[in-house]
Amino acid sequence: MRMRNRMTRTVALLSALAFMLAAGCGLKPGVAQMYGPGGTGYGQQGVAPGQPGLPGEQGMQPGALGGTGQDAVPGATAPGQSQAGATRTGGTGGTAGSGGPTSGPGGAGGPGGPGGPGDTTGVTDKTIKIGVHAPVTGAAAFPQKSFERAVGVYASYINSKGGVNGRKIEVLFRDDKFDPNHARAVCKDLAEQQKVFMIIGGAGSDQIDSCARYANSVGVPYISAGVHETRPGLGSLAKLRTYYASSLTYEQQAPLVTRLVTSQFEGKKVGLMVADNDSLDNYFAVQQESLERAIGDNLEFAERVPKNIQSEAPSIAAEICNSGVEAVVWMGSPSGLINVTKSMTCTVRFLGAGNTNGLNIVAEGGCPQLDNAQFFSSFPQLDKINQMDPNFEPAYRKKNNGEDPDDIGIAMWGAEKLVSMMLDAGGKDLSRQSFMAALESGKTFDNNVYPPVNFGKSRFGGTAMHQLRADCGQRQFFTERLNVR
């Protein structure tokens, strides 16, 4: 079915726009553009001698972290602090390349299942050390203190109950500055210097991609919310031996988005806008095809927009309004969405896949034009979390001196709770091999925050998403439906 594409845009200015990071368009302090500068260069550091590297690599100088020592979460281990107790056995492991068999001491095992000697890096008789990276500074549209307050809340809670199989969870947090090269560098530090057992990716598809591929190259388990599935020239994340997505990928959410469109905008014009970073190429194709099949010529345009939307916001908003669409499927940065909505002179419903466009910081910046926007999310909003997990709010307040919780706190609580369940499933004789075997056993992990997760058939273990809706009267998102499949 042929789609009428009435809108085109030259994106030759992208290279220059990557450096335009000044705050603009009425954003609140601490909110900047979502996609920061930096390419997809994955350095060679940390790959074991004689092991396959990553395609398209660019070298990264040792010690390229560029940190200030201010990225440690209060109550978590600061950079350079030694681990309590000695690591029992094992190292960082061999490489897995692009899903091929691993080799070398402490390797993560081949495609048929975890194997080799048990790698207990990061595990002692008393502790399990895990790493977390997320954007605190740089070009992220997140309140700068949110991740710092959120990381370690569940770990502190479960530690007060005796930990996991008698071991306390120790969380090390690093600011990846919303830059894929810096993300890889901090993950290298976590794996090779801090000797963590595993790594959690907090947010940012390009940063998650970069760190996941690095972690795979050194045999470190890596878990994040679902993002894109594949990247040009680098292949599918599903082929990484140590990668696990704990919610539906963007591609898996495409049918859910299409159902939202068809249920609410039958016979109406709809547009599709997706950020022009290459990690979203496949999602763009999948979502466009899904919409074309469902609504045909009512898909008025399908367009890529710059990663960093600032000066272009008025022209993008004008094109949307002039097109006559009643809804826009949006997959791009929260800050870009905020900038565009602030320039709108018409009423259009925005909707799309998760996870970050359903954050309250987006409603605060994008309302009133963002009213009734609907986005999917792997975690519920503040209106439902106390019903689903009444331990969250008291634990958050206890760790953060009585501060009110926010939705990023919910996201990290859910991630740490999920990982704790998985660590428990790895058994008392925990190793990276037993951990990954437990994940791939077909067991369903349901923490009553995220929808159930099962990695029995795929590295993409999500089964459903929560559906959020913006209420501009209160300038926040609410949980509209749980566990949408």
Beta strands, then each sheet from edge to edge (+ up, - down):
strand 1: 127-134
strand 2: 168-175
strand 3: 198-201
strand 4: 222-224
strand 5: 230-231
strand 6: 235-236
strand 7: 243-245
strand 8: 270-275
strand 9: 299-305
strand 10: 327-331
strand 11: 349-352
strand 12: 374-377
strand 13: 444-445
strand 14: 453-454
strand 15: 465-471
strand 16: 476-484
sheet 1: 2+ 1+ 3+ 4+ 7+
sheet 2: 5+ 6-
sheet 3: 9+ 8+ 10+ 11+ 12+ 15- 16+
sheet 4: 13+ 14-
end
